[in-house]
Amino acid sequence: MTPTPRNQRLEVCPVLAQLTFQINHFANCLLDCLAETTTNNVRGKMRKLFIISVSLLMFFTPATIANAAELPIYMKSSNAAAVLSVIATSGDTISGKYLPGIPDGMGALKNANGTITLLSNHEISNADKNAQLGRKENAPWGASISRMTYDVSTSKVTEVTPFIKSISYYNYTTGKWSAKWQGSAPAGAPASDSYGAENFSNALNRFCSGDLIPAGGMSHTEIVNKKKITYGTTESIYLTGEEGSDWSRVFAFDMNGNGVQLPRMGLASWENALANPASGKSTVVMLNEDGSATDSQLYMYLGTKQTNGANFAEKAGFTNGELYTLSVANFRTDNAFRTAVKPGVKIDADFNKVNWNPRFVDFAKQSQSSGTTFARVEDGVWDPKNPNVYYFLTTESNKDPLATAPNPSTPTVKRDGGALWKLTFKDVKKPLLGAELEILLNGSEGIYLNKPDNLGIDPAGYLLIQEDPGGNEHIARIVAYRIFDGKTAVVATFDENFVKTGGSRFITIDEETSGIVDVSALLRSKGDLASYFFLNAQIHAPASKSRPDLTVDAATLDAAVLEGGQYYLLKINDWNAIFN
């Protein structure tokens, strides 16, 4: 029998104290019943023997009690300057319902009462057998978004409700939007992808990363003939896309949960769609395609903000623009780029227009012939201090020998360091003037990145890179990157007890961290210099296995939650200490 760690015993001390009190009370009641037939001396001995026997039973079974009640905390800080706190866990009962699993992209905004609204994608495949149990005739189902309320005073999520209320689907035959999804698919489009997930239906599929555009981020004011004219919308907007087949869609949502499909942003396996909040009257959105290692691309949507429109999406300029793919001078693939170009060297890049409408063109083939292909474009961020700069990750290198060289400390573990890229526009308000592309990390660095996936940024000049190693023995981490000198450091990591074969509380070797978003402006108090981020963890194992602390029916939990997940608040007290 494995001894129970001291901290676990301390956690159950209040429970033991209460049980001891109840046992004493029960013993007294029982012995009172024997008062008429037993002498005081015998009664006293019986009472002591009874209490000692039960207390010994309690003492020798604390591991069972503690383990049954102990919440698994999947991640931990790797640096004293970083504090990682759990704010919610998939499988928690909040607002009378289970919090769903597979959390991914997130966005946050502050409410008038001081709480914070946190939107969270759930990367659910509509082909999943448990997701199929929630099939609906007309309402959206499958992938979902949760609206969570974070209480600043308790540092916990106190309310969770489904975010999506309605969706207006685009019909590729009529060229119009409608609440009716039936018949909306382009002619010849497959009804499902290779995994069995439905295309072009009310079955939403694998919402991956997300981008919450703050209020005012999609508005622009000009003085025209001495009159102030405001273009766009002052509403907050949430962008996200399906990460399924080459026929996956992009959606925008207002804060009431009303969604609009955005056909002019194309069809692909989307990791994220990120709007520039400082592009003036132009609407500039970068779209990251996470397809295969040989056919993924970086797209740019360019629209124009409007003074009026039928809905927020039209006003924001999401429905009147054109789509472009990034083309790097003299390089058709990122393999060629990383082989010939050293980190930090800038190469000219341009944008080639592509036809977004699959009625007239094979969109995927057209895009690949028009632009540079990348090895799975993952998340990206705009630099809040320089709106002309866009950072993005590729999670793979397509077998580049430097990026795939093993970490000497774990030589048998498969690795692909991918890359961190920087795209600098000449003028993001006039993005067709061109840009320059450089690779900042090529995967060969001593930090030995493994499948970099999601990306966050601190306005002070730091990037946070989240890993998704893809089901191997590498322990996924959060890695900090200092922009001015390129230095890296590990901030947090998964607890190997849960994700390493042979771990004391082993669940799976398939874990990832995701959804990181800067919330410093929402949480800092006066004089506070710390940086704050919300993020989440995905545990790719059934919810019943991911939550051994819950004593509920496994089938019920798995049907409601699917897989494991956890939400965190990350506080960085001192960036210098992180890198020292």
TORKE-405960 format. One record per residue (C-alpha): residue number from 1; residue in one letter; x, y, z. Coordinates in nm, 2 decimals. Example, Ala and Ser with C-alpha at 12.3 -4.5 7.8 and 13.67 -1.06 7.14 Angstrom:
    n  res      px      py      pz
    1    A    1.23   -0.45    0.78
    2    S    1.37   -0.11    0.71
//
This chain:
    n  res      px      py      pz
    1    M    0.00    0.00    0.00
    2    T    0.14    0.34   -0.10
    3    P    0.16    0.58    0.20
    4    T   -0.07    0.88    0.17
    5    P    0.14    1.20    0.12
    6    R    0.12    1.43    0.42
    7    N   -0.04    1.71    0.23
    8    Q   -0.33    1.48    0.13
    9    R   -0.38    1.38    0.49
   10    L   -0.39    1.74    0.59
   11    E   -0.66    1.80    0.33
   12    V   -0.89    1.54    0.48
   13    C   -0.83    1.64    0.85
   14    P   -1.15    1.86    0.86
   15    V   -1.34    1.56    0.72
   16    L   -1.18    1.33    0.99
   17    A   -1.26    1.57    1.26
   18    Q   -1.62    1.59    1.16
   19    L   -1.64    1.21    1.14
   20    T   -1.48    1.17    1.48
   21    F   -1.74    1.40    1.63
   22    Q   -2.02    1.20    1.47
   23    I   -1.86    0.87    1.59
   24    N   -1.84    1.00    1.95
   25    H   -2.21    1.11    1.93
   26    F   -2.31    0.77    1.78
   27    A   -2.11    0.58    2.05
   28    N   -2.27    0.77    2.33
   29    C   -2.62    0.70    2.19
   30    L   -2.54    0.33    2.14
   31    L   -2.40    0.30    2.49
   32    D   -2.69    0.48    2.65
   33    C   -2.91    0.20    2.52
   34    L   -2.70   -0.04    2.72
   35    A   -2.71    0.17    3.04
   36    E   -2.97   -0.04    3.22
   37    T   -2.78   -0.37    3.17
   38    T   -2.42   -0.27    3.19
   39    T   -2.20   -0.13    3.47
   40    N   -2.03    0.21    3.42
   41    N   -1.69    0.04    3.41
   42    V   -1.78   -0.20    3.13
   43    R   -1.96    0.07    2.94
   44    G   -1.65    0.29    2.95
   45    K   -1.43    0.01    2.82
   46    M   -1.68   -0.06    2.54
   47    R   -1.70    0.30    2.45
   48    K   -1.32    0.33    2.42
   49    L   -1.29    0.01    2.22
   50    F   -1.56    0.12    1.98
   51    I   -1.40    0.46    1.91
   52    I   -1.05    0.32    1.88
   53    S   -1.16    0.06    1.63
   54    V   -1.34    0.30    1.41
   55    S   -1.06    0.56    1.43
   56    L   -0.81    0.30    1.33
   57    L   -1.02    0.21    1.03
   58    M   -1.03    0.58    0.93
   59    F   -0.66    0.62    0.98
   60    F   -0.56    0.33    0.76
   61    T   -0.80    0.43    0.47
   62    P   -0.71    0.80    0.42
   63    A   -0.57    0.73    0.08
   64    T   -0.90    0.61   -0.04
   65    I   -1.08    0.91    0.11
   66    A   -0.82    1.16   -0.01
   67    N   -0.79    1.03   -0.37
   68    A   -1.17    1.01   -0.41
   69    A   -1.20    1.38   -0.31
   70    E   -0.88    1.53   -0.46
   71    L   -0.93    1.74   -0.77
   72    P   -0.65    1.66   -1.03
   73    I   -0.45    1.97   -1.11
   74    Y   -0.29    1.89   -1.44
   75    M   -0.05    2.18   -1.48
   76    K    0.20    2.35   -1.25
   77    S    0.43    2.65   -1.26
   78    S    0.79    2.60   -1.35
   79    N    0.92    2.93   -1.22
   80    A    0.87    3.10   -0.88
   81    A    0.78    3.42   -1.07
   82    A    0.48    3.25   -1.23
   83    V    0.17    3.16   -1.03
   84    L   -0.08    2.92   -1.19
   85    S   -0.42    2.89   -1.03
   86    V   -0.71    2.66   -1.13
   87    I   -1.04    2.85   -1.19
   88    A   -1.25    2.57   -1.33
   89    T   -1.23    2.21   -1.44
   90    S   -1.42    2.02   -1.71
   91    G   -1.67    1.81   -1.53
   92    D   -1.74    2.07   -1.26
   93    T   -2.11    2.12   -1.20
   94    I   -2.17    2.50   -1.25
   95    S   -2.51    2.66   -1.30
   96    G   -2.66    2.32   -1.26
   97    K   -2.48    2.16   -1.56
   98    Y   -2.15    2.00   -1.63
   99    L   -1.87    2.22   -1.77
  100    P   -1.79    2.06   -2.11
  101    G   -1.44    1.94   -2.19
  102    I   -1.19    1.99   -2.48
  103    P   -1.15    2.36   -2.41
  104    D   -0.96    2.56   -2.67
  105    G   -0.97    2.92   -2.80
  106    M   -1.09    3.19   -2.56
  107    G   -1.16    3.56   -2.52
  108    A   -1.24    3.78   -2.23
  109    L   -1.41    4.11   -2.15
  110    K   -1.50    4.30   -1.83
  111    N   -1.86    4.34   -1.72
  112    A   -2.01    4.64   -1.55
  113    N   -2.04    4.46   -1.22
  114    G   -1.67    4.39   -1.21
  115    T   -1.69    4.02   -1.31
  116    I   -1.53    3.90   -1.63
  117    T   -1.70    3.72   -1.92
  118    L   -1.48    3.44   -2.05
  119    L   -1.58    3.28   -2.38
  120    S   -1.44    2.93   -2.44
  121    N   -1.45    2.71   -2.75
  122    H   -1.49    2.34   -2.71
  123    E   -1.31    2.16   -2.99
  124    I   -1.57    1.89   -3.03
  125    S   -1.60    1.68   -3.35
  126    N   -1.96    1.64   -3.46
  127    A   -1.86    1.28   -3.55
  128    D   -1.79    1.20   -3.18
  129    K   -2.03    0.93   -3.05
  130    N   -2.11    1.13   -2.74
  131    A   -2.15    1.45   -2.94
  132    Q   -2.40    1.27   -3.16
  133    L   -2.62    1.22   -2.85
  134    G   -2.69    1.59   -2.86
  135    R   -2.80    1.60   -3.22
  136    K   -3.06    1.87   -3.30
  137    E   -3.29    1.91   -3.59
  138    N   -3.24    2.28   -3.65
  139    A   -3.05    2.44   -3.37
  140    P   -2.66    2.43   -3.37
  141    W   -2.50    2.13   -3.21
  142    G   -2.15    1.96   -3.20
  143    A   -1.87    2.21   -3.14
  144    S   -1.98    2.47   -2.88
  145    I   -1.88    2.79   -2.70
  146    S   -1.93    2.84   -2.33
  147    R   -2.00    3.18   -2.18
  148    M   -1.83    3.17   -1.84
  149    T   -1.85    3.43   -1.56
  150    Y   -1.52    3.47   -1.36
  151    D   -1.56    3.62   -1.02
  152    V   -1.26    3.83   -0.94
  153    S   -1.31    3.82   -0.57
  154    T   -1.31    3.44   -0.55
  155    S   -1.08    3.37   -0.85
  156    K   -1.33    3.11   -0.97
  157    V   -1.58    3.06   -1.25
  158    T   -1.92    3.09   -1.09
  159    E   -2.16    3.06   -1.39
  160    V   -2.15    2.88   -1.72
  161    T   -2.41    2.90   -2.00
  162    P   -2.42    2.80   -2.37
  163    F   -2.31    3.10   -2.57
  164    I   -2.45    3.02   -2.92
  165    K   -2.81    3.13   -2.97
  166    S   -2.85    3.13   -3.35
  167    I   -2.65    3.11   -3.67
  168    S   -2.71    3.26   -4.01
  169    Y   -2.57    3.02   -4.27
  170    Y   -2.45    3.13   -4.62
  171    N   -2.62    2.94   -4.91
  172    Y   -2.36    2.90   -5.19
  173    T   -2.63    2.85   -5.45
  174    T   -2.85    3.15   -5.37
  175    G   -2.58    3.38   -5.24
  176    K   -2.79    3.47   -4.94
  177    W   -2.78    3.41   -4.56
  178    S   -3.05    3.22   -4.38
  179    A   -3.13    3.04   -4.06
  180    K   -3.19    2.74   -4.27
  181    W   -2.87    2.53   -4.32
  182    Q   -3.03    2.27   -4.55
  183    G   -2.91    2.30   -4.91
  184    S   -2.64    2.56   -4.82
  185    A   -2.34    2.35   -4.94
  186    P   -2.16    2.43   -5.26
  187    A   -2.24    2.20   -5.55
  188    G   -2.01    1.89   -5.53
  189    A   -1.90    1.95   -5.17
  190    P   -1.87    1.62   -4.97
  191    A   -2.14    1.57   -4.71
  192    S   -1.87    1.47   -4.46
  193    D   -1.50    1.46   -4.41
  194    S   -1.26    1.17   -4.38
  195    Y   -1.34    1.14   -4.01
  196    G   -1.71    1.12   -4.06
  197    A   -1.78    1.48   -3.95
  198    E   -2.06    1.65   -4.13
  199    N   -1.99    1.95   -4.36
  200    F   -2.22    2.25   -4.42
  201    S   -2.49    2.15   -4.16
  202    N   -2.60    2.28   -3.82
  203    A   -2.35    2.03   -3.68
  204    L   -2.06    2.26   -3.60
  205    N   -1.73    2.09   -3.61
  206    R   -1.41    2.14   -3.40
  207    F   -1.40    2.51   -3.31
  208    C   -1.03    2.56   -3.25
  209    S   -0.87    2.89   -3.15
  210    G   -1.08    3.21   -3.12
  211    D   -1.04    3.59   -3.13
  212    L   -1.25    3.82   -2.91
  213    I   -1.23    4.17   -3.07
  214    P   -1.28    4.42   -2.80
  215    A   -1.55    4.69   -2.82
  216    G   -1.44    4.95   -3.07
  217    G   -1.19    4.72   -3.24
  218    M   -1.40    4.71   -3.55
  219    S   -1.49    5.08   -3.57
  220    H   -1.31    5.38   -3.73
  221    T   -1.40    5.75   -3.72
  222    E   -1.31    6.00   -3.98
  223    I   -1.38    6.37   -4.04
  224    V   -1.55    6.41   -4.38
  225    N   -1.66    6.76   -4.48
  226    K   -1.63    6.87   -4.12
  227    K   -1.86    6.59   -4.00
  228    K   -1.75    6.30   -3.79
  229    I   -1.84    5.97   -3.95
  230    T   -1.80    5.64   -3.78
  231    Y   -1.75    5.33   -3.99
  232    G   -1.79    4.97   -3.86
  233    T   -1.94    4.87   -3.53
  234    T   -1.85    4.94   -3.17
  235    E   -1.97    4.60   -3.06
  236    S   -1.74    4.33   -2.93
  237    I   -1.71    4.04   -3.18
  238    Y   -1.59    3.68   -3.14
  239    L   -1.43    3.51   -3.44
  240    T   -1.37    3.14   -3.47
  241    G   -1.36    2.87   -3.73
  242    E   -1.40    2.50   -3.79
  243    E   -1.08    2.29   -3.80
  244    G   -1.20    2.00   -4.00
  245    S   -1.16    1.93   -4.37
  246    D   -1.08    2.17   -4.65
  247    W   -1.46    2.26   -4.64
  248    S   -1.46    2.41   -4.30
  249    R   -1.63    2.75   -4.23
  250    V   -1.55    3.07   -4.04
  251    F   -1.81    3.24   -3.81
  252    A   -1.84    3.57   -3.63
  253    F   -2.06    3.61   -3.32
  254    D   -2.20    3.91   -3.14
  255    M   -2.21    3.91   -2.76
  256    N   -2.57    3.79   -2.76
  257    G   -2.45    3.47   -2.92
  258    N   -2.59    3.54   -3.27
  259    G   -2.35    3.40   -3.53
  260    V   -2.30    3.48   -3.90
  261    Q   -2.11    3.25   -4.14
  262    L   -1.83    3.45   -4.33
  263    P   -1.80    3.29   -4.68
  264    R   -1.56    3.55   -4.81
  265    M   -1.30    3.43   -4.57
  266    G   -1.28    3.10   -4.76
  267    L   -1.31    2.73   -4.67
  268    A   -1.02    2.54   -4.51
  269    S   -0.92    2.37   -4.19
  270    W   -0.90    2.68   -3.98
  271    E   -0.69    2.72   -3.67
  272    N   -0.79    3.08   -3.61
  273    A   -0.91    3.41   -3.77
  274    L   -0.76    3.72   -3.61
  275    A   -0.87    4.07   -3.69
  276    N   -0.64    4.37   -3.66
  277    P   -0.81    4.63   -3.43
  278    A   -0.60    4.92   -3.56
  279    S   -0.64    4.89   -3.94
  280    G   -0.85    5.20   -3.99
  281    K   -1.13    5.19   -4.23
  282    S   -0.99    4.87   -4.38
  283    T   -1.09    4.54   -4.22
  284    V   -0.78    4.31   -4.21
  285    V   -0.82    3.95   -4.08
  286    M   -0.54    3.70   -4.08
  287    L   -0.66    3.34   -4.13
  288    N   -0.44    3.05   -4.03
  289    E   -0.49    2.72   -4.20
  290    D   -0.40    2.41   -4.00
  291    G   -0.42    2.14   -4.27
  292    S   -0.13    1.91   -4.35
  293    A    0.24    1.98   -4.34
  294    T    0.26    2.03   -4.71
  295    D   -0.05    2.23   -4.80
  296    S   -0.14    2.48   -4.53
  297    Q   -0.13    2.85   -4.59
  298    L   -0.16    3.19   -4.43
  299    Y   -0.44    3.40   -4.57
  300    M   -0.54    3.76   -4.54
  301    Y   -0.90    3.89   -4.57
  302    L   -0.93    4.26   -4.67
  303    G   -1.27    4.43   -4.64
  304    T   -1.41    4.78   -4.58
  305    K   -1.60    4.89   -4.27
  306    Q   -1.95    5.03   -4.34
  307    T   -2.16    5.30   -4.18
  308    N   -2.47    5.08   -4.19
  309    G   -2.56    4.72   -4.26
  310    A   -2.81    4.44   -4.18
  311    N   -2.60    4.32   -3.89
  312    F   -2.28    4.36   -3.70
  313    A   -2.08    4.15   -3.96
  314    E   -2.18    4.37   -4.25
  315    K   -2.09    4.69   -4.06
  316    A   -1.76    4.54   -3.96
  317    G   -1.67    4.48   -4.32
  318    F   -1.67    4.10   -4.29
  319    T   -1.90    4.04   -4.59
  320    N   -1.77    4.27   -4.86
  321    G   -1.40    4.20   -4.90
  322    E   -1.16    3.98   -5.09
  323    L   -0.93    3.70   -4.99
  324    Y   -0.55    3.67   -5.04
  325    T   -0.28    3.42   -4.97
  326    L    0.07    3.51   -4.86
  327    S    0.34    3.46   -5.11
  328    V    0.71    3.49   -5.01
  329    A    0.95    3.61   -5.27
  330    N    1.14    3.31   -5.42
  331    F    1.01    3.06   -5.17
  332    R    0.72    2.83   -5.25
  333    T    0.75    2.63   -4.92
  334    D    0.86    2.71   -4.57
  335    N    1.10    2.41   -4.60
  336    A    1.28    2.60   -4.87
  337    F    1.27    2.92   -4.66
  338    R    1.41    2.77   -4.34
  339    T    1.68    2.59   -4.53
  340    A    1.81    2.90   -4.70
  341    V    1.72    3.18   -4.46
  342    K    1.87    3.23   -4.12
  343    P    1.65    3.34   -3.83
  344    G    1.61    3.72   -3.82
  345    V    1.66    3.78   -4.19
  346    K    1.37    3.95   -4.36
  347    I    1.23    3.84   -4.69
  348    D    0.98    4.03   -4.91
  349    A    0.63    3.90   -4.91
  350    D    0.32    3.98   -5.11
  351    F   -0.05    3.89   -5.12
  352    N   -0.21    3.71   -5.42
  353    K   -0.58    3.73   -5.46
  354    V   -0.78    3.41   -5.47
  355    N   -1.14    3.34   -5.55
  356    W   -1.32    3.25   -5.23
  357    N   -1.63    3.11   -5.40
  358    P   -1.61    2.73   -5.46
  359    R   -1.88    2.76   -5.73
  360    F   -1.61    2.88   -5.97
  361    V   -1.28    2.73   -5.86
  362    D   -1.12    2.45   -5.66
  363    F   -1.03    2.67   -5.37
  364    A   -0.76    2.45   -5.21
  365    K   -0.57    2.39   -5.54
  366    Q   -0.60    2.75   -5.64
  367    S   -0.46    2.87   -5.31
  368    Q   -0.17    2.63   -5.31
  369    S   -0.07    2.75   -5.66
  370    S   -0.10    3.11   -5.56
  371    G    0.09    3.13   -5.23
  372    T    0.36    2.98   -5.01
  373    T    0.28    2.66   -4.83
  374    F    0.35    2.62   -4.46
  375    A    0.38    2.32   -4.24
  376    R    0.05    2.36   -4.05
  377    V   -0.01    2.72   -3.95
  378    E   -0.13    2.73   -3.59
  379    D   -0.22    3.03   -3.38
  380    G   -0.12    3.40   -3.42
  381    V   -0.13    3.74   -3.25
  382    W   -0.11    4.10   -3.35
  383    D    0.14    4.31   -3.16
  384    P   -0.06    4.56   -2.95
  385    K    0.23    4.80   -2.95
  386    N    0.29    4.78   -3.33
  387    P   -0.02    4.70   -3.54
  388    N    0.19    4.63   -3.84
  389    V    0.34    4.32   -3.68
  390    Y    0.17    3.98   -3.69
  391    Y    0.33    3.68   -3.51
  392    F    0.23    3.32   -3.60
  393    L    0.34    2.96   -3.53
  394    T    0.38    2.66   -3.75
  395    T    0.34    2.34   -3.54
  396    E    0.55    2.13   -3.78
  397    S    0.85    2.16   -4.01
  398    N    0.78    1.89   -4.26
  399    K    1.07    1.68   -4.14
  400    D    1.33    1.95   -4.13
  401    P    1.64    1.79   -3.98
  402    L    1.72    2.07   -3.74
  403    A    1.36    2.11   -3.61
  404    T    1.31    1.73   -3.57
  405    A    1.65    1.66   -3.40
  406    P    1.56    1.50   -3.06
  407    N    1.61    1.67   -2.73
  408    P    1.93    1.52   -2.58
  409    S    1.76    1.48   -2.25
  410    T    1.48    1.27   -2.40
  411    P    1.65    1.11   -2.71
  412    T    1.37    0.86   -2.77
  413    V    1.09    1.10   -2.77
  414    K    0.97    1.22   -3.11
  415    R    0.99    1.60   -3.17
  416    D    0.91    1.87   -3.42
  417    G    1.00    2.22   -3.31
  418    G    0.79    2.39   -3.58
  419    A    0.87    2.76   -3.60
  420    L    0.78    3.11   -3.47
  421    W    0.74    3.37   -3.75
  422    K    0.71    3.74   -3.77
  423    L    0.52    3.92   -4.06
  424    T    0.57    4.29   -4.07
  425    F    0.34    4.50   -4.30
  426    K    0.46    4.82   -4.46
  427    D    0.12    4.97   -4.35
  428    V   -0.15    4.74   -4.22
  429    K   -0.41    5.01   -4.32
  430    K   -0.30    4.95   -4.68
  431    P   -0.19    4.59   -4.65
  432    L   -0.16    4.53   -5.03
  433    L    0.16    4.74   -5.02
  434    G    0.33    4.42   -4.90
  435    A    0.52    4.29   -4.60
  436    E    0.84    4.12   -4.49
  437    L    0.86    3.77   -4.34
  438    E    1.12    3.64   -4.10
  439    I    1.16    3.33   -3.89
  440    L    1.24    3.39   -3.53
  441    L    1.27    3.04   -3.40
  442    N    1.33    2.75   -3.64
  443    G    1.29    2.47   -3.39
  444    S    1.66    2.40   -3.34
  445    E    1.70    2.62   -3.03
  446    G    1.81    2.48   -2.69
  447    I    1.46    2.51   -2.55
  448    Y    1.37    2.22   -2.78
  449    L    1.01    2.32   -2.86
  450    N    0.78    2.04   -2.94
  451    K    0.48    2.11   -3.16
  452    P    0.42    2.48   -3.08
  453    D    0.05    2.54   -3.11
  454    N   -0.12    2.84   -2.94
  455    L    0.02    3.19   -2.89
  456    G   -0.03    3.48   -2.65
  457    I    0.13    3.82   -2.61
  458    D    0.21    4.06   -2.33
  459    P    0.22    4.42   -2.45
  460    A    0.55    4.47   -2.26
  461    G    0.72    4.25   -2.53
  462    Y    0.68    3.89   -2.44
  463    L    0.52    3.60   -2.63
  464    L    0.39    3.28   -2.46
  465    I    0.40    2.96   -2.67
  466    Q    0.18    2.67   -2.58
  467    E    0.28    2.31   -2.69
  468    D    0.07    2.03   -2.83
  469    P    0.32    1.74   -2.86
  470    G    0.05    1.51   -3.01
  471    G    0.04    1.21   -2.79
  472    N    0.39    1.12   -2.70
  473    E    0.61    1.11   -2.39
  474    H    0.71    1.48   -2.42
  475    I    0.55    1.68   -2.13
  476    A    0.37    1.98   -2.28
  477    R    0.49    2.32   -2.17
  478    I    0.43    2.69   -2.19
  479    V    0.74    2.87   -2.31
  480    A    0.81    3.24   -2.29
  481    Y    0.99    3.43   -2.57
  482    R    1.14    3.77   -2.51
  483    I    1.09    3.97   -2.83
  484    F    1.38    4.21   -2.80
  485    D    1.66    3.95   -2.77
  486    G    1.49    3.62   -2.85
  487    K    1.56    3.46   -2.52
  488    T    1.33    3.17   -2.41
  489    A    1.23    3.02   -2.08
  490    V    0.98    2.76   -1.95
  491    V    0.69    2.91   -1.75
  492    A    0.47    2.62   -1.68
  493    T    0.44    2.25   -1.76
  494    F    0.20    1.95   -1.71
  495    D    0.24    1.75   -1.40
  496    E    0.41    1.43   -1.51
  497    N    0.22    1.23   -1.25
  498    F   -0.08    1.26   -1.48
  499    V    0.07    1.25   -1.83
  500    K    0.38    1.03   -1.81
  501    T    0.36    0.66   -1.85
  502    G    0.41    0.51   -1.50
  503    G    0.30    0.83   -1.33
  504    S    0.14    0.79   -0.99
  505    R   -0.19    0.92   -1.12
  506    F   -0.15    0.85   -1.48
  507    I   -0.43    0.95   -1.72
  508    T   -0.28    0.99   -2.07
  509    I    0.02    1.09   -2.27
  510    D   -0.20    1.30   -2.50
  511    E   -0.21    1.64   -2.34
  512    E   -0.19    2.00   -2.47
  513    T   -0.22    2.35   -2.34
  514    S   -0.43    2.60   -2.53
  515    G   -0.64    2.92   -2.54
  516    I   -0.41    3.17   -2.38
  517    V   -0.53    3.52   -2.37
  518    D   -0.39    3.84   -2.20
  519    V   -0.62    3.98   -1.94
  520    S   -0.38    4.21   -1.76
  521    A   -0.60    4.52   -1.84
  522    L   -0.90    4.35   -1.69
  523    L   -0.74    4.23   -1.36
  524    R   -0.46    4.48   -1.27
  525    S   -0.54    4.70   -0.97
  526    K   -0.37    5.03   -0.91
  527    G    0.00    5.00   -0.88
  528    D    0.00    4.63   -0.99
  529    L    0.28    4.56   -1.24
  530    A    0.20    4.18   -1.28
  531    S    0.08    4.03   -1.61
  532    Y   -0.23    3.81   -1.61
  533    F   -0.34    3.54   -1.86
  534    F   -0.63    3.30   -1.88
  535    L   -0.54    2.96   -2.04
  536    N   -0.66    2.61   -2.05
  537    A   -0.54    2.25   -2.07
  538    Q   -0.68    1.96   -2.27
  539    I   -0.66    1.61   -2.14
  540    H   -0.74    1.38   -2.43
  541    A   -0.89    1.10   -2.23
  542    P   -1.26    1.03   -2.14
  543    A   -1.40    1.26   -1.88
  544    S   -1.45    0.98   -1.64
  545    K   -1.08    0.89   -1.65
  546    S   -0.98    1.26   -1.63
  547    R   -1.18    1.32   -1.32
  548    P   -1.12    1.03   -1.09
  549    D   -1.23    1.26   -0.80
  550    L   -1.60    1.25   -0.92
  551    T   -1.81    0.96   -0.80
  552    V   -2.07    0.97   -1.08
  553    D   -2.18    0.73   -1.35
  554    A   -1.89    0.72   -1.61
  555    A   -2.12    0.69   -1.91
  556    T   -2.32    0.99   -1.80
  557    L   -2.01    1.20   -1.74
  558    D   -1.85    1.11   -2.07
  559    A   -2.17    1.19   -2.26
  560    A   -2.19    1.53   -2.10
  561    V   -1.83    1.63   -2.08
  562    L   -1.65    1.41   -2.34
  563    E   -1.29    1.47   -2.25
  564    G   -1.09    1.63   -1.97
  565    G   -0.99    2.00   -1.95
  566    Q   -0.90    2.26   -1.70
  567    Y   -0.89    2.64   -1.69
  568    Y   -0.62    2.86   -1.52
  569    L   -0.52    3.20   -1.43
  570    L   -0.15    3.26   -1.49
  571    K    0.01    3.55   -1.30
  572    I    0.36    3.66   -1.40
  573    N    0.50    3.87   -1.12
  574    D    0.84    3.95   -1.27
  575    W    0.94    3.89   -1.63
  576    N    1.31    3.94   -1.56
  577    A    1.29    3.66   -1.30
  578    I    1.13    3.43   -1.56
  579    F    1.44    3.46   -1.79
  580    N    1.70    3.46   -1.51
//
